[in-house]
Amino acid sequence: MKQTKISGLQLLYVMVGYQLGTAMILGIGPQAKQDAWAVVVIGMFSGLILMGVYVKLAAHYPDDTLVQIIPRIIGKYLSYPIIIMYIFHFTYSAARACRELGDLLTSSILISTPNVVVIGFFMVLMLYCLHGGVETFGRMGELVFPVYIFSLIVIWILLLTIEQFDFNNLSPILGNGVKPVLQEAFPQNINFPFGETIIFMMFFPFLKSKGKVMQLSMTGILIGGMLLTVNSIMMISTLGPEIYKKEFFLLLSAARMVSIADFLERFDALVILLMVTGVFLKVGGFTFGAAVAITQLFKLTSPIVILLPLFTIITPLALISGTSYVEHLEIGTKIFVPYFHTVLQIIIPVLLLCIAFIRKKFNLGNSR
């Protein structure tokens, strides 16, 4: 994995696609029903605050990744268990995203194909891309992102032709009260997908224009949040709040309802391509972050030696993340996101920023 540079535009493309990734497969705020779009909006603005924390923290040590920053702030020995937790977070999150894509494909177009084959081939492509370094990954984002957005807009336009499409499905606004919206937003939607952008602290040192980190990051959160908001509105208007709450693969189910003159229909392939692209950027982000983190923690010569071991870990980890897709989702929503995500994506970064601010203010120096 060559340690080259990534341009600001490439980082923006990757960041937006990364947020859309599995969020397009899973949907956001199902328990809020017709108010799910409000959950996304709250998550987006909370994500802007979190990103501000990440960028400010990175600004204290502009040449260091998150894994290099932690020892500088709290010392070498205290940092070890925290860094290991982040490595686990990145690796396990990559595995979960692979599992979600695998279940989507094997339940829709590759019905007779074992999940291990789908996930295995996907990871081979992923590792081939990452072998070229962050610049290759950034160029991949630059290449596929315009196609991704164009395909998404085409699907939204097609949904407008469905007879069942009705914006009245969005009403009554807050018909179930504010509580379901807040329960879905805190901490679930803040952490997923917006809090997961902490992975980009592993990308910031490789950015060509470091002076634009704040601008690029905030723009990425805003664009990703607005696209997810519009997508939630389109899904609720098409499927209705009750189906939105229960359906596993929302965008795929909505696209299957499209039928124009009994001729243009079954847009499954377009939706699958869209989702594969988004998950590719998400898994790539997590895998890159894990590889660099392991390399820096153990002072290895190059992250390239970590890629094959990561492949052998992520693939089986994806398969054992749940005995079924339902169990996989329950582990994520009831354990992994509310506990691990909250600690690693909210609590620890805020504490690190506070300590870094105190060190700078009183000129206490670094703990490395």
C-alpha beads as a LAMMPS data file, in Angstrom:
LAMMPS data file: protein, C-alpha beads

368 atoms
367 bonds

1 atom types
1 bond types

-500.0 500.0 xlo xhi
-500.0 500.0 ylo yhi
-500.0 500.0 zlo zhi

Masses

1 110.0

Atoms # bond

1 1 1 0.000 0.000 0.000
2 1 1 1.770 3.115 -1.201
3 1 1 1.497 6.118 1.101
4 1 1 0.753 8.754 -1.506
5 1 1 -1.655 11.685 -1.309
6 1 1 -5.359 12.185 -1.858
7 1 1 -6.886 15.374 -3.269
8 1 1 -9.584 17.363 -1.506
9 1 1 -12.195 16.483 -4.137
10 1 1 -11.348 12.796 -3.894
11 1 1 -11.698 12.917 -0.116
12 1 1 -15.075 14.629 -0.482
13 1 1 -16.328 11.971 -2.904
14 1 1 -15.149 9.138 -0.672
15 1 1 -16.641 10.759 2.441
16 1 1 -20.097 11.216 0.909
17 1 1 -20.147 7.726 -0.617
18 1 1 -18.900 6.297 2.682
19 1 1 -21.838 7.830 4.575
20 1 1 -24.363 6.586 2.033
21 1 1 -22.790 3.077 1.960
22 1 1 -24.728 0.759 4.244
23 1 1 -27.198 3.494 5.244
24 1 1 -28.787 3.010 1.818
25 1 1 -29.142 -0.715 2.516
26 1 1 -30.384 -0.518 6.097
27 1 1 -32.363 2.729 6.098
28 1 1 -32.375 5.205 8.975
29 1 1 -34.827 5.781 11.809
30 1 1 -37.342 2.992 11.097
31 1 1 -39.026 3.266 14.499
32 1 1 -39.820 6.926 13.815
33 1 1 -41.902 5.805 10.805
34 1 1 -43.020 8.854 8.771
35 1 1 -40.658 11.104 10.757
36 1 1 -37.537 9.137 9.800
37 1 1 -36.377 12.049 7.645
38 1 1 -36.308 14.220 10.804
39 1 1 -34.067 11.637 12.453
40 1 1 -31.611 12.034 9.566
41 1 1 -31.670 15.832 9.865
42 1 1 -30.932 15.690 13.598
43 1 1 -28.164 13.171 12.952
44 1 1 -26.680 15.384 10.234
45 1 1 -26.442 18.477 12.440
46 1 1 -25.054 16.373 15.297
47 1 1 -22.597 14.902 12.790
48 1 1 -21.421 18.410 11.910
49 1 1 -20.616 19.005 15.576
50 1 1 -18.779 15.687 15.823
51 1 1 -16.828 16.395 12.649
52 1 1 -15.856 19.748 14.148
53 1 1 -14.405 17.842 17.104
54 1 1 -12.486 15.472 14.812
55 1 1 -11.066 18.273 12.672
56 1 1 -10.090 20.430 15.672
57 1 1 -8.377 17.432 17.243
58 1 1 -6.514 16.701 14.008
59 1 1 -5.526 20.380 13.714
60 1 1 -3.420 20.087 16.892
61 1 1 -1.337 17.382 15.164
62 1 1 -1.819 17.923 11.395
63 1 1 0.770 15.340 10.321
64 1 1 -0.562 12.524 12.505
65 1 1 -3.389 10.037 12.206
66 1 1 -5.776 9.303 15.089
67 1 1 -3.574 6.389 16.177
68 1 1 -0.535 8.686 16.343
69 1 1 -2.431 11.497 18.072
70 1 1 -3.668 9.418 21.027
71 1 1 -0.176 8.676 22.490
72 1 1 0.780 12.334 22.114
73 1 1 -2.152 13.359 24.290
74 1 1 -2.472 10.672 26.984
75 1 1 0.884 8.893 26.849
76 1 1 2.207 5.748 25.287
77 1 1 0.993 3.137 27.767
78 1 1 -2.490 4.486 28.362
79 1 1 -2.994 4.736 24.612
80 1 1 -2.435 1.042 23.810
81 1 1 -5.841 -0.318 24.907
82 1 1 -7.658 2.606 23.260
83 1 1 -5.818 2.141 19.954
84 1 1 -6.577 -1.596 20.015
85 1 1 -10.268 -0.768 20.530
86 1 1 -10.176 1.504 17.476
87 1 1 -8.498 -1.218 15.407
88 1 1 -11.230 -3.633 16.477
89 1 1 -13.863 -0.999 15.656
90 1 1 -12.526 -0.436 12.126
91 1 1 -12.072 -4.142 11.414
92 1 1 -15.410 -5.269 12.809
93 1 1 -17.265 -2.400 11.106
94 1 1 -15.736 -3.429 7.763
95 1 1 -16.899 -6.998 8.421
96 1 1 -20.423 -5.854 9.294
97 1 1 -20.673 -3.816 6.089
98 1 1 -19.511 -6.863 4.090
99 1 1 -22.140 -9.022 5.788
100 1 1 -24.905 -6.549 4.979
101 1 1 -23.879 -6.438 1.329
102 1 1 -23.543 -10.223 1.202
103 1 1 -27.035 -10.770 2.629
104 1 1 -28.458 -8.220 0.196
105 1 1 -26.919 -9.956 -2.822
106 1 1 -27.674 -13.531 -1.767
107 1 1 -31.314 -12.693 -1.033
108 1 1 -31.912 -10.778 -4.280
109 1 1 -29.883 -11.689 -7.374
110 1 1 -27.366 -14.339 -6.231
111 1 1 -29.815 -16.557 -4.396
112 1 1 -27.935 -19.857 -4.810
113 1 1 -24.506 -18.366 -4.070
114 1 1 -22.996 -18.927 -0.594
115 1 1 -22.368 -15.772 1.404
116 1 1 -18.704 -16.660 1.829
117 1 1 -18.183 -16.595 -1.951
118 1 1 -19.815 -13.162 -2.350
119 1 1 -17.932 -11.608 0.559
120 1 1 -14.668 -13.308 -0.410
121 1 1 -14.677 -12.010 -3.998
122 1 1 -15.728 -8.566 -2.785
123 1 1 -12.758 -8.439 -0.391
124 1 1 -10.372 -9.587 -3.135
125 1 1 -11.437 -6.586 -5.238
126 1 1 -11.177 -4.343 -2.186
127 1 1 -7.675 -5.431 -1.301
128 1 1 -6.562 -5.151 -4.936
129 1 1 -7.693 -1.506 -4.877
130 1 1 -6.086 -0.719 -1.512
131 1 1 -2.840 -2.327 -2.642
132 1 1 -2.318 0.788 -4.760
133 1 1 -2.533 3.045 -1.723
134 1 1 -4.772 5.888 -0.657
135 1 1 -4.328 7.673 -3.994
136 1 1 -5.751 4.694 -5.907
137 1 1 -8.643 4.470 -3.472
138 1 1 -9.283 8.211 -3.885
139 1 1 -9.253 7.876 -7.676
140 1 1 -11.746 5.024 -7.418
141 1 1 -14.047 7.311 -5.419
142 1 1 -13.585 10.057 -7.994
143 1 1 -14.477 7.624 -10.779
144 1 1 -17.571 5.975 -9.304
145 1 1 -19.124 8.830 -7.307
146 1 1 -20.671 10.749 -10.265
147 1 1 -22.140 7.485 -11.581
148 1 1 -23.412 6.699 -8.085
149 1 1 -25.205 10.031 -7.703
150 1 1 -26.594 9.898 -11.249
151 1 1 -27.993 6.399 -10.636
152 1 1 -29.529 7.478 -7.332
153 1 1 -31.262 10.454 -8.939
154 1 1 -32.567 8.236 -11.773
155 1 1 -34.049 5.843 -9.205
156 1 1 -35.730 8.728 -7.348
157 1 1 -37.245 10.008 -10.610
158 1 1 -38.524 6.524 -11.430
159 1 1 -40.130 6.254 -7.993
160 1 1 -42.219 9.333 -8.836
161 1 1 -43.953 7.261 -11.548
162 1 1 -45.249 4.662 -9.069
163 1 1 -48.969 4.850 -8.505
164 1 1 -48.590 4.292 -4.769
165 1 1 -46.131 7.180 -4.418
166 1 1 -47.709 9.763 -2.114
167 1 1 -46.089 12.573 -0.124
168 1 1 -49.063 12.349 2.238
169 1 1 -47.332 9.315 3.724
170 1 1 -45.067 11.824 5.465
171 1 1 -47.933 13.179 7.529
172 1 1 -48.788 13.771 10.258
173 1 1 -45.408 15.248 11.115
174 1 1 -44.476 14.206 14.659
175 1 1 -47.788 12.338 14.776
176 1 1 -46.277 9.906 17.287
177 1 1 -44.649 12.686 19.287
178 1 1 -41.039 13.827 19.557
179 1 1 -39.889 10.872 21.671
180 1 1 -39.561 8.254 18.863
181 1 1 -37.543 10.720 16.771
182 1 1 -35.152 11.544 19.600
183 1 1 -34.790 7.883 20.565
184 1 1 -33.785 6.991 17.015
185 1 1 -31.452 9.979 16.688
186 1 1 -29.651 9.615 20.023
187 1 1 -27.327 7.806 19.913
188 1 1 -28.168 5.517 16.969
189 1 1 -28.260 7.957 14.055
190 1 1 -25.538 10.216 15.386
191 1 1 -23.200 7.236 15.454
192 1 1 -24.460 5.650 12.248
193 1 1 -23.494 6.835 9.733
194 1 1 -22.259 10.285 10.774
195 1 1 -20.101 9.367 13.764
196 1 1 -18.382 6.697 11.696
197 1 1 -16.659 9.497 9.795
198 1 1 -14.052 9.402 12.589
199 1 1 -12.259 7.017 10.208
200 1 1 -11.254 10.055 8.140
201 1 1 -8.867 11.068 10.902
202 1 1 -6.806 8.247 9.394
203 1 1 -7.004 10.011 5.995
204 1 1 -6.330 13.646 6.954
205 1 1 -2.487 13.372 7.002
206 1 1 -2.578 12.097 3.407
207 1 1 -4.584 15.080 2.164
208 1 1 -2.772 17.356 -0.286
209 1 1 -4.486 20.566 0.898
210 1 1 -4.569 20.264 4.690
211 1 1 -5.790 23.834 5.047
212 1 1 -9.157 22.793 3.579
213 1 1 -9.861 19.929 5.987
214 1 1 -12.634 21.736 7.856
215 1 1 -14.341 22.992 4.693
216 1 1 -14.184 19.611 2.949
217 1 1 -15.323 17.656 6.006
218 1 1 -18.307 19.880 6.763
219 1 1 -19.322 19.882 3.096
220 1 1 -19.106 16.094 3.038
221 1 1 -21.374 15.748 6.089
222 1 1 -23.900 18.219 4.653
223 1 1 -24.078 16.567 1.231
224 1 1 -24.298 13.077 2.710
225 1 1 -26.949 14.166 5.209
226 1 1 -29.076 15.906 2.582
227 1 1 -28.939 12.916 0.230
228 1 1 -29.964 10.571 3.055
229 1 1 -32.791 12.930 4.012
230 1 1 -34.153 13.017 0.474
231 1 1 -33.798 9.243 0.223
232 1 1 -35.780 8.762 3.451
233 1 1 -38.535 11.019 2.133
234 1 1 -38.664 9.073 -1.139
235 1 1 -38.743 5.694 0.635
236 1 1 -41.530 6.716 3.035
237 1 1 -43.565 8.274 0.222
238 1 1 -43.216 5.107 -1.849
239 1 1 -43.550 2.338 0.727
240 1 1 -45.525 4.027 3.502
241 1 1 -44.411 4.354 7.138
242 1 1 -45.416 0.838 8.219
243 1 1 -43.459 -0.941 5.471
244 1 1 -40.566 1.511 5.980
245 1 1 -40.409 0.318 9.575
246 1 1 -40.389 -3.409 8.753
247 1 1 -38.619 -3.792 5.382
248 1 1 -34.948 -4.878 5.416
249 1 1 -33.825 -3.539 2.016
250 1 1 -35.829 -0.377 1.456
251 1 1 -34.367 0.998 -1.763
252 1 1 -34.454 -2.400 -3.457
253 1 1 -38.084 -2.968 -2.443
254 1 1 -39.089 0.486 -3.679
255 1 1 -37.294 0.064 -7.019
256 1 1 -39.064 -3.255 -7.630
257 1 1 -42.363 -1.371 -7.647
258 1 1 -41.347 0.658 -10.711
259 1 1 -43.193 -0.345 -13.873
260 1 1 -43.481 2.037 -16.812
261 1 1 -45.951 0.888 -19.500
262 1 1 -45.294 -2.715 -18.439
263 1 1 -42.003 -2.410 -20.283
264 1 1 -39.466 -0.609 -18.075
265 1 1 -39.376 -2.516 -14.796
266 1 1 -37.192 -4.617 -12.475
267 1 1 -34.443 -2.097 -11.793
268 1 1 -32.832 -4.468 -9.307
269 1 1 -29.485 -4.450 -11.096
270 1 1 -29.208 -0.657 -10.942
271 1 1 -29.986 -0.611 -7.225
272 1 1 -27.564 -3.464 -6.520
273 1 1 -24.806 -1.672 -8.441
274 1 1 -25.542 1.472 -6.442
275 1 1 -25.307 -0.350 -3.130
276 1 1 -22.170 -2.293 -4.051
277 1 1 -20.462 0.998 -4.919
278 1 1 -21.425 2.619 -1.626
279 1 1 -20.349 -0.384 0.453
280 1 1 -17.087 -0.536 -1.508
281 1 1 -16.220 2.982 -0.335
282 1 1 -17.277 2.207 3.228
283 1 1 -15.385 -1.067 3.565
284 1 1 -12.402 0.542 1.840
285 1 1 -12.375 3.366 4.361
286 1 1 -12.517 1.036 7.357
287 1 1 -9.966 -1.419 5.928
288 1 1 -7.519 1.370 5.081
289 1 1 -7.926 2.826 8.565
290 1 1 -7.363 -0.556 10.218
291 1 1 -4.284 -1.312 8.083
292 1 1 -2.647 2.041 8.804
293 1 1 -3.535 1.811 12.505
294 1 1 -1.948 -1.644 12.880
295 1 1 1.123 -0.525 10.934
296 1 1 1.649 2.542 13.117
297 1 1 0.920 0.754 16.401
298 1 1 3.427 -2.033 15.767
299 1 1 5.821 0.177 13.766
300 1 1 5.759 -1.997 10.670
301 1 1 7.462 -0.935 7.460
302 1 1 4.345 -0.840 5.267
303 1 1 0.596 -1.408 5.586
304 1 1 0.789 -3.755 2.584
305 1 1 1.869 -6.623 4.835
306 1 1 -1.329 -6.165 6.870
307 1 1 -3.770 -6.443 3.959
308 1 1 -3.746 -10.235 3.586
309 1 1 -4.117 -10.866 7.357
310 1 1 -6.970 -8.354 7.415
311 1 1 -8.616 -10.216 4.535
312 1 1 -8.396 -13.484 6.468
313 1 1 -9.965 -11.790 9.510
314 1 1 -12.699 -9.642 7.937
315 1 1 -14.212 -12.375 5.740
316 1 1 -14.892 -14.949 8.501
317 1 1 -15.766 -12.164 10.948
318 1 1 -18.488 -11.046 8.535
319 1 1 -19.901 -14.559 8.428
320 1 1 -20.028 -14.975 12.225
321 1 1 -21.428 -11.496 12.951
322 1 1 -24.814 -13.172 13.390
323 1 1 -26.410 -16.560 12.790
324 1 1 -28.993 -14.731 10.676
325 1 1 -29.425 -11.287 9.164
326 1 1 -31.957 -10.408 11.873
327 1 1 -29.520 -11.339 14.648
328 1 1 -26.773 -9.426 12.847
329 1 1 -28.948 -6.288 12.875
330 1 1 -29.911 -6.736 16.524
331 1 1 -26.269 -7.000 17.602
332 1 1 -25.544 -3.782 15.730
333 1 1 -28.501 -1.731 16.942
334 1 1 -28.616 -2.976 20.546
335 1 1 -24.950 -3.507 21.412
336 1 1 -22.324 -2.329 18.925
337 1 1 -23.697 1.098 17.965
338 1 1 -25.081 2.342 21.311
339 1 1 -22.053 1.215 23.343
340 1 1 -18.889 0.796 21.268
341 1 1 -19.722 3.583 18.817
342 1 1 -20.753 6.026 21.527
343 1 1 -17.526 5.517 23.462
344 1 1 -15.150 5.501 20.480
345 1 1 -16.844 8.081 18.250
346 1 1 -18.191 10.573 20.783
347 1 1 -16.830 10.263 24.328
348 1 1 -13.138 9.548 23.659
349 1 1 -12.685 12.165 20.861
350 1 1 -14.302 14.863 23.017
351 1 1 -12.076 13.953 25.981
352 1 1 -8.975 13.908 23.763
353 1 1 -9.824 17.349 22.376
354 1 1 -10.297 18.753 25.879
355 1 1 -6.937 17.331 27.033
356 1 1 -5.190 18.570 23.870
357 1 1 -6.653 22.050 24.432
358 1 1 -5.439 22.098 28.054
359 1 1 -1.963 20.922 27.013
360 1 1 -1.712 23.637 24.392
361 1 1 -3.078 26.363 26.664
362 1 1 -0.655 25.576 29.488
363 1 1 2.175 24.518 27.158
364 1 1 2.473 21.069 28.694
365 1 1 4.009 19.502 25.602
366 1 1 3.424 16.017 24.229
367 1 1 3.246 12.773 26.161
368 1 1 4.956 10.657 23.503

Bonds

1 1 1 2
2 1 2 3
3 1 3 4
4 1 4 5
5 1 5 6
6 1 6 7
7 1 7 8
8 1 8 9
9 1 9 10
10 1 10 11
11 1 11 12
12 1 12 13
13 1 13 14
14 1 14 15
15 1 15 16
16 1 16 17
17 1 17 18
18 1 18 19
19 1 19 20
20 1 20 21
21 1 21 22
22 1 22 23
23 1 23 24
24 1 24 25
25 1 25 26
26 1 26 27
27 1 27 28
28 1 28 29
29 1 29 30
30 1 30 31
31 1 31 32
32 1 32 33
33 1 33 34
34 1 34 35
35 1 35 36
36 1 36 37
37 1 37 38
38 1 38 39
39 1 39 40
40 1 40 41
41 1 41 42
42 1 42 43
43 1 43 44
44 1 44 45
45 1 45 46
46 1 46 47
47 1 47 48
48 1 48 49
49 1 49 50
50 1 50 51
51 1 51 52
52 1 52 53
53 1 53 54
54 1 54 55
55 1 55 56
56 1 56 57
57 1 57 58
58 1 58 59
59 1 59 60
60 1 60 61
61 1 61 62
62 1 62 63
63 1 63 64
64 1 64 65
65 1 65 66
66 1 66 67
67 1 67 68
68 1 68 69
69 1 69 70
70 1 70 71
71 1 71 72
72 1 72 73
73 1 73 74
74 1 74 75
75 1 75 76
76 1 76 77
77 1 77 78
78 1 78 79
79 1 79 80
80 1 80 81
81 1 81 82
82 1 82 83
83 1 83 84
84 1 84 85
85 1 85 86
86 1 86 87
87 1 87 88
88 1 88 89
89 1 89 90
90 1 90 91
91 1 91 92
92 1 92 93
93 1 93 94
94 1 94 95
95 1 95 96
96 1 96 97
97 1 97 98
98 1 98 99
99 1 99 100
100 1 100 101
101 1 101 102
102 1 102 103
103 1 103 104
104 1 104 105
105 1 105 106
106 1 106 107
107 1 107 108
108 1 108 109
109 1 109 110
110 1 110 111
111 1 111 112
112 1 112 113
113 1 113 114
114 1 114 115
115 1 115 116
116 1 116 117
117 1 117 118
118 1 118 119
119 1 119 120
120 1 120 121
121 1 121 122
122 1 122 123
123 1 123 124
124 1 124 125
125 1 125 126
126 1 126 127
127 1 127 128
128 1 128 129
129 1 129 130
130 1 130 131
131 1 131 132
132 1 132 133
133 1 133 134
134 1 134 135
135 1 135 136
136 1 136 137
137 1 137 138
138 1 138 139
139 1 139 140
140 1 140 141
141 1 141 142
142 1 142 143
143 1 143 144
144 1 144 145
145 1 145 146
146 1 146 147
147 1 147 148
148 1 148 149
149 1 149 150
150 1 150 151
151 1 151 152
152 1 152 153
153 1 153 154
154 1 154 155
155 1 155 156
156 1 156 157
157 1 157 158
158 1 158 159
159 1 159 160
160 1 160 161
161 1 161 162
162 1 162 163
163 1 163 164
164 1 164 165
165 1 165 166
166 1 166 167
167 1 167 168
168 1 168 169
169 1 169 170
170 1 170 171
171 1 171 172
172 1 172 173
173 1 173 174
174 1 174 175
175 1 175 176
176 1 176 177
177 1 177 178
178 1 178 179
179 1 179 180
180 1 180 181
181 1 181 182
182 1 182 183
183 1 183 184
184 1 184 185
185 1 185 186
186 1 186 187
187 1 187 188
188 1 188 189
189 1 189 190
190 1 190 191
191 1 191 192
192 1 192 193
193 1 193 194
194 1 194 195
195 1 195 196
196 1 196 197
197 1 197 198
198 1 198 199
199 1 199 200
200 1 200 201
201 1 201 202
202 1 202 203
203 1 203 204
204 1 204 205
205 1 205 206
206 1 206 207
207 1 207 208
208 1 208 209
209 1 209 210
210 1 210 211
211 1 211 212
212 1 212 213
213 1 213 214
214 1 214 215
215 1 215 216
216 1 216 217
217 1 217 218
218 1 218 219
219 1 219 220
220 1 220 221
221 1 221 222
222 1 222 223
223 1 223 224
224 1 224 225
225 1 225 226
226 1 226 227
227 1 227 228
228 1 228 229
229 1 229 230
230 1 230 231
231 1 231 232
232 1 232 233
233 1 233 234
234 1 234 235
235 1 235 236
236 1 236 237
237 1 237 238
238 1 238 239
239 1 239 240
240 1 240 241
241 1 241 242
242 1 242 243
243 1 243 244
244 1 244 245
245 1 245 246
246 1 246 247
247 1 247 248
248 1 248 249
249 1 249 250
250 1 250 251
251 1 251 252
252 1 252 253
253 1 253 254
254 1 254 255
255 1 255 256
256 1 256 257
257 1 257 258
258 1 258 259
259 1 259 260
260 1 260 261
261 1 261 262
262 1 262 263
263 1 263 264
264 1 264 265
265 1 265 266
266 1 266 267
267 1 267 268
268 1 268 269
269 1 269 270
270 1 270 271
271 1 271 272
272 1 272 273
273 1 273 274
274 1 274 275
275 1 275 276
276 1 276 277
277 1 277 278
278 1 278 279
279 1 279 280
280 1 280 281
281 1 281 282
282 1 282 283
283 1 283 284
284 1 284 285
285 1 285 286
286 1 286 287
287 1 287 288
288 1 288 289
289 1 289 290
290 1 290 291
291 1 291 292
292 1 292 293
293 1 293 294
294 1 294 295
295 1 295 296
296 1 296 297
297 1 297 298
298 1 298 299
299 1 299 300
300 1 300 301
301 1 301 302
302 1 302 303
303 1 303 304
304 1 304 305
305 1 305 306
306 1 306 307
307 1 307 308
308 1 308 309
309 1 309 310
310 1 310 311
311 1 311 312
312 1 312 313
313 1 313 314
314 1 314 315
315 1 315 316
316 1 316 317
317 1 317 318
318 1 318 319
319 1 319 320
320 1 320 321
321 1 321 322
322 1 322 323
323 1 323 324
324 1 324 325
325 1 325 326
326 1 326 327
327 1 327 328
328 1 328 329
329 1 329 330
330 1 330 331
331 1 331 332
332 1 332 333
333 1 333 334
334 1 334 335
335 1 335 336
336 1 336 337
337 1 337 338
338 1 338 339
339 1 339 340
340 1 340 341
341 1 341 342
342 1 342 343
343 1 343 344
344 1 344 345
345 1 345 346
346 1 346 347
347 1 347 348
348 1 348 349
349 1 349 350
350 1 350 351
351 1 351 352
352 1 352 353
353 1 353 354
354 1 354 355
355 1 355 356
356 1 356 357
357 1 357 358
358 1 358 359
359 1 359 360
360 1 360 361
361 1 361 362
362 1 362 363
363 1 363 364
364 1 364 365
365 1 365 366
366 1 366 367
367 1 367 368
